[in-house]
Structure formats: C-alpha cells, structure tokens
Amino acid sequence: MNINVNDYKGSDSDRIQAAIEAAGKCGGMVRIPTRRPDAVSPRDYWLLDRAIILPSDTTLMLENCRVKLSDRCRDNFIRSANCGEGIATIEPIRNIHIIGIGNAVLEGADHPRATGDAAKILGVQTYGTDSGVEGEKQTSDWRSIGVLLAYVTDFSIQGLTLKDTHSWGVSLEHCTQGQVTDLAFDAHDGREINGTFETFLNQDGLDLRQGCHDITIQNITGTSGDDLIALTAIRLDVPAGILDSSMVSGMTPLGRQDDVHDIIIRNVRGTSVGGHHIVRFLNASGVKMYNILLDGVIHTSPETVHAVVRIGDSNPTWGGVTPLGDTHSFVLQNIIGHGRAIVLISGSLCDSLISNVIVQTPGLEPVTFASGPENIRNVTVANTLNTSNLHKF
C-alpha cells in the first residue's frame, strides 16, 4: 500500500508521523510529495517542528519535495526510532530506506535554535537563537544533525540534497550493511541571517562514527562547511541518550564493536568552504579502522583545503597518533586536487596502497607523511603526477 502524507490531518510533523504509523500496520511505503496547500497554510513545502521518526521496515520516499525545519524545531530532520533523549540502551533495528526522487531537499531553519557540535557554545562560537535563553542548553548536540541513524542494519539513504544543515548533514552510528548514494550537500560554514553572515560550525556532509561497517558510499557531491565525508571514531566516557554529545548512542568504549571497517567510497566530487578536507579518516582511543577502499575524489573548487584526503591526527586530545597497526589496509586511488596537502597522513598507517594521484599545487608532494617514518609501515605510493605547471585551476 502506498501512503501519501497529504491525505492526513494536523501539523506537518503530525501528518508525516501518522502516515509512518499507518505504513507500519500494512507494510507499505510512505510518500512525501510536494505539500498540497490547505486551510492551514498555502505553503507547498513541509515544515517540521520535530524529527521524522523511522521504525524498522520503513521506506520513506521524498518525491520532488522540500522539507524544512521550523524556527522552533531543535531536532533532526530524520532519526531512527530506537534512539533519542533518555534512551540509554539502543536496541538494533533494520530495514530502513530513505529515498529521494527528483528534487528532494532537506533544508535547515531560517533561524536555527542551535548549530555546531556538542562542544560549541551558542552565540559565542556558533549561531543559535537559544543563546542566552534560560532553561535551554547552551551548547549544541546530536539534535543538530540532519539525518541520524543508530544501530540500523540493512539501510539505504539516497537521492537527497541537504541544504544549510545545522551541523553534520548525515551521521551513522554503529550502522551496518548499508548504502549511501547520490547525496548533494549545500552548506557554506554558515549563511546570512538578517543581513549578517552567521557562522554554523561543523557542517560536515556525511559522517560514519563508531561501529560502522559493510557500507558502500558513492556519488557524493557539493559543498560542505567542514569535511565533505568523514569517518571518525573517537571513544569518550559518554553514555547514550544524553544531550552532552554529538553521538546519540554515546561514546563509551565497546571493544572491537567500535571498529570501522569494510567501507567502499566511490565518486566524490566537491569542496569544503571551511577549508577542511574532502575526505577524512580519523580513528583514536583504541578504535581500529581497516579494509577501506576510496576510489575517485575530485576537488572541484579553487578554494584551498587543508587536505583533499587525510588519515589520522596527532592531536593529544584524542590520544595522539594511533598505534601502528590500528589503521591499516587502505586503498586510496584516483585522486585529483589542490590544497596544502593532497593525501595527508597525520597518524599511523600500514599495509596500504596509494596510487593515481594528480597534484595541482606547485611544489607539493602527492603524499605528505606528517607523523614521522616510525608511524608508517608497508605503504606503497605509485603513479603520481604534478600538473600545476601545465594547468592553472
């Protein structure tokens, strides 16, 4: 059975959630087409006051529609139903699919209540109308993420444009056996509000966090205010379900369940307005990252980035350079770009291949080993070319 949100009554959030509940009873799909103007509002776009909550066995189809957060919404666009504030134990769920057809856009609020990650202070480091409001949290948290899935197996996210997100566009935590394809990001480290450019920090495009594995990512395009794609796995003693973290599932160590592995990333074309990275890999605090294939990255803007691709970090906040062997079995190939670095190894790396790299920055090596030879073992670099004297970007 094909369920159309336009057929339900109430606020936009009420109508969408009612349609999802009805679909759960009959095993059908939920369609969100263009909003039909009605007595409530002449709008042709949907305005959310709270997150769309998706349980197991749900397919949400967004068909040539615009879904926007309202100014009173301090929540995600979409979140898996097994997680949220006060949920200390997250039970795994499965079979969730979010599919955009045609021009399907998720857009941030005109005046966001909070932006940035959980470490950013509203009104000081990053924009938020909740700044200084009594009773409201004065730092951001996981509610600022656009699409947030935790402990979901057998999932897909495809065909969406995410515009002016309040923090990361899409974040996956402990998700497995999934596909993320054909996403376009439109974020610029903030935007003009009431005639003033306001900073929105941490506008990553797509993030994979602890425990993600067996996932294919492809056809990612656009502009981000931070890293366009980031695989970041950092342990801290933070439980699930609280508002003091950018991870709804918490960051408490779970042993090898936290490892990030068996990830394929193909066809990435874009830039970072914030000057960060196009693709970043960062594991720390004992989390291992391995069996990673990155095939095809093109830096599409004249703006300089810190690195087109970066692995690791020496930041002591996260424990410094990872022990040799924690980050291994990477294949990085077919990379074109310019910046302060093209492929930057800031942590440890072993048993890996880097090939087919075209450098467009004068005098720059294709691979920069910043952490010292003691942190590198059995890494092969082949087929590189600097074309900066031949072509001006």
VENNOR-V739902 format. One record per residue. N is the residue number from 1. PHI is phi as a letter, one per 40 degrees, with the letter a starting at -180 (999 if undefined). Layout:
BEGIN
n & phi
N & PHI
N & PHI
END
This chain:
BEGIN
n & phi
1 & 999
2 & b
3 & b
4 & b
5 & c
6 & c
7 & c
8 & b
9 & b
10 & h
11 & c
12 & d
13 & c
14 & c
15 & c
16 & c
17 & c
18 & c
19 & c
20 & c
21 & c
22 & c
23 & c
24 & c
25 & c
26 & b
27 & g
28 & c
29 & c
30 & b
31 & b
32 & b
33 & c
34 & d
35 & c
36 & c
37 & d
38 & a
39 & c
40 & c
41 & a
42 & c
43 & d
44 & b
45 & b
46 & c
47 & b
48 & c
49 & c
50 & a
51 & c
52 & c
53 & b
54 & b
55 & c
56 & d
57 & f
58 & b
59 & b
60 & b
61 & b
62 & b
63 & b
64 & f
65 & b
66 & b
67 & b
68 & b
69 & c
70 & c
71 & c
72 & c
73 & c
74 & b
75 & a
76 & c
77 & c
78 & b
79 & a
80 & c
81 & c
82 & c
83 & b
84 & i
85 & c
86 & g
87 & c
88 & c
89 & b
90 & c
91 & c
92 & c
93 & b
94 & a
95 & g
96 & b
97 & b
98 & b
99 & b
100 & c
101 & b
102 & g
103 & c
104 & b
105 & b
106 & b
107 & b
108 & c
109 & c
110 & c
111 & b
112 & c
113 & c
114 & a
115 & b
116 & g
117 & c
118 & c
119 & c
120 & c
121 & c
122 & c
123 & g
124 & b
125 & b
126 & a
127 & c
128 & a
129 & c
130 & c
131 & d
132 & g
133 & c
134 & c
135 & g
136 & b
137 & c
138 & c
139 & b
140 & c
141 & a
142 & c
143 & c
144 & c
145 & c
146 & c
147 & b
148 & b
149 & b
150 & b
151 & f
152 & b
153 & b
154 & g
155 & b
156 & a
157 & b
158 & a
159 & g
160 & b
161 & b
162 & b
163 & b
164 & f
165 & c
166 & c
167 & a
168 & c
169 & c
170 & b
171 & b
172 & b
173 & b
174 & f
175 & b
176 & a
177 & f
178 & b
179 & b
180 & b
181 & b
182 & f
183 & b
184 & b
185 & b
186 & b
187 & b
188 & b
189 & g
190 & h
191 & a
192 & c
193 & b
194 & f
195 & g
196 & b
197 & c
198 & b
199 & c
200 & b
201 & c
202 & g
203 & c
204 & d
205 & c
206 & b
207 & b
208 & b
209 & b
210 & d
211 & g
212 & c
213 & a
214 & f
215 & b
216 & b
217 & b
218 & a
219 & g
220 & b
221 & b
222 & h
223 & b
224 & b
225 & c
226 & a
227 & c
228 & c
229 & b
230 & b
231 & b
232 & b
233 & b
234 & b
235 & c
236 & a
237 & c
238 & b
239 & c
240 & c
241 & g
242 & b
243 & b
244 & b
245 & a
246 & c
247 & b
248 & c
249 & c
250 & g
251 & b
252 & c
253 & d
254 & b
255 & g
256 & c
257 & c
258 & c
259 & c
260 & b
261 & a
262 & f
263 & b
264 & b
265 & b
266 & b
267 & g
268 & b
269 & b
270 & i
271 & a
272 & b
273 & c
274 & c
275 & g
276 & c
277 & a
278 & c
279 & b
280 & b
281 & b
282 & a
283 & b
284 & a
285 & f
286 & g
287 & c
288 & c
289 & b
290 & a
291 & f
292 & b
293 & b
294 & b
295 & b
296 & h
297 & b
298 & b
299 & c
300 & c
301 & b
302 & c
303 & c
304 & c
305 & b
306 & c
307 & a
308 & c
309 & b
310 & b
311 & b
312 & g
313 & a
314 & b
315 & d
316 & c
317 & d
318 & b
319 & g
320 & g
321 & c
322 & c
323 & d
324 & d
325 & h
326 & c
327 & b
328 & a
329 & f
330 & b
331 & b
332 & b
333 & a
334 & g
335 & b
336 & b
337 & i
338 & a
339 & i
340 & c
341 & a
342 & c
343 & b
344 & b
345 & b
346 & c
347 & b
348 & c
349 & a
350 & a
351 & f
352 & a
353 & b
354 & b
355 & a
356 & f
357 & b
358 & b
359 & b
360 & b
361 & b
362 & d
363 & g
364 & c
365 & c
366 & c
367 & b
368 & b
369 & c
370 & c
371 & c
372 & g
373 & c
374 & c
375 & b
376 & b
377 & a
378 & f
379 & b
380 & b
381 & b
382 & a
383 & f
384 & b
385 & a
386 & b
387 & b
388 & c
389 & c
390 & b
391 & b
392 & c
393 & c
END
